Amino acid sequence: MIESDTKSWTWVLEKPCPECGFEASGVQCQEVAGALRANAAAWPELLARPDVRFRPAPNRWSALEYGCHVRDVFRIFDRRLALMLEQDDPVFDNWDQDRTAVDERYSDQSPARIAGEIVDAGSALASRFDSVSGSAWTRTGTRSDGASFTVDSFSRYLLHDPIHHVHDVITGYESLSSTRAGHEH
């Protein structure tokens, strides 16, 4: 069982992420759609590896589990963005990502199917961001814990998640490779 991540990651809007290097202040909101498409396009290769189901450490998800999470992030944030564009300051339903991973059996999913679903969900979300213009970037929405976003800050906050998880997967594969190399000697 993975320990639940209970920290609020909204701090990534104010300072660079020390793990993945993402810097929200360096991203223009109009760049987010392209960055989402590029991120989604990276996942099929990451999920094609034979060790896609292996966890690099007991407390870290496998590449497949991260892929399922990113697909769900794209889908949930697409719904949240639609709410922000259609309603005045909606409050988003809480999402327990750790419970979802267990309930949806992320580790048992088909890597090829998940790769396609990531590309589709990323494309749909990117297209919705492509439709945002003018004052719509200042529309607001509030997370169930009280964190408030504009569409602009929401876009940059969101972008950190899939970028960070590509970093998680790559460093996880590096960890697996070095562990295996150490056992071969």
N, C-alpha and C positions, 0 to 999 in steps of 0.2 A: 504494500500500500504506500502510495506517495503521500508525504506530509502535505497538508493543504497550504496553499500560498495565501495568506491572509493579509498581506501588506497591500496598501494602495499604491499603484504604480503611477499615479498622477504626477509625481515628482519629475517624471521624464520630460514634462513640458517645461521645466525650469532649469534642468542641468543634464549634461550628457550621461548616458548609461555607461557605467564603468566596465560592464561585462561585454556588451556588443558594440559599443561606440556610437550608438544612435544619438543624434543631436537634433531634437525637435526644432530648435530655433533656427537651424540651417535649412529647414524644409519649408517651401512655400506651399500653401494649401492647393494651388493649382497643379503641383507636381505629384500629389498623392495618388491620383488615379494611375498614372504611369508607373509609379513605384509599386503599387499593389499588383498591377499586371506582371511586372518583372519578378516580384516575389513569388506570385502564384506559378509562374513559368519555371521557377527553380525546383519546385517540389517534386515533379515527376522523376527527375534524376535522383533526388534524395531518397525517394521511396522505392526505387528500383533495385537497391542494393540487397544482397542476400541476407544481411544481418539487420534488416529493417525492424525486426521484432525484438531485438536484444536491447536490454537496458544497460547503459554504460556504468551505472551504479544503482544500487537498490532504491535510492531516493530520486532518481531521474527517469523521466519518461523515455521510451524508445522513440526512434524517428517516426514510426507509424503512429504512436500515440500523439506526438507533437503535430503530425500532419492532420489527424482527426480534429485536434483542438483548433488548428489554424482554419480548417474548413468551417468549423462551427463559429469561430470568431468572425469570419467573413460574412456568414449568414446572419448572425445576430446583429452585427454592426450595420449591415444593410437594412435590417428592419428598424433599428434605432435611428439610422439616418433618415429613413422614410418618415418616421414619426416626427423627427425634428423639422422636416421640410413641410409636413402636412398639419401639424398641431402647434399650438403655442406652448412652449416650455413643457413638453411631456416628461413624465417620470418613467424611467425604464424599469421593467421588471428585473428583479434580482436573478442572476445566473450563477449557479454553483458549478463552476467548471470541473471541479474535482469529482463531484457527484455524477455529472454528465459522463465523465470518462469511464466511471464504473458502470453506470446504468446502460450506456451505449456500447459497452465492451470494446473500447477503442483497440485494445491489443488483439482482438480477434477479427478485425476488419480486413478487407482485401486491399493491399497496398495500391494496386493498379486502379481500383475503383475510387479510392480516396484521392489519388493523384488527379484523376479526372474531375472529381467533385471540387477539389481545391481550385483548379483552373476555372471551372464554371462559376463557382461562388466568388472568386476573386474578380473575375471579369464582370459579373453582375454588380458587385459593389463598386468597382472602378467606374462602370458606366453611370451609376447613380451619382458618384462624385463629379463625373464629367458634366452632369446636368446642372450642377450648382453654379450660380453666378451672382454677381452684385451683392446686394444686401442679404441674400440667403446665407452667406458665409457667417453672418452674425446671429442667425437664429439660434435658440438655446434649447438645451435638454438637460435633465438632471438624472444622475444615477441614483439607485435606491439607497445608497449610503450618504447621499447629499452632495456628492461631487457634481459641480455644474460645468457644462461645456458650451461653447459656441460650436457651430459646424466646423469652423476653422480649427479650434483647439482639439475638437473631437477627431478630426482627420489626422492630425499629427500624433495624438495620443494612440489612436488605433494603429498607425503605421509602425510604431515601435514593436508591437506584439509579434507580428509575423517576421519582422526582421530579426528580432531577438531569438525567435525559435529556430530560424535557419542557423543562426550562430550556435544555439544549443545543440542542434543536430550535428553540425560539422565538428564542434568540439567533442561531442559524444563519440562520433566515429573515430576521431583522432585518439581519444582515450581508449576505445576498444582496440584499435590497431596497436597502440603502444603496450597495452596489457597482453595482447596475444603475442607480440614480438618478444616480450619479457619471458613468456612461458615456453618459447621455442628454443631458448638457449640452455 
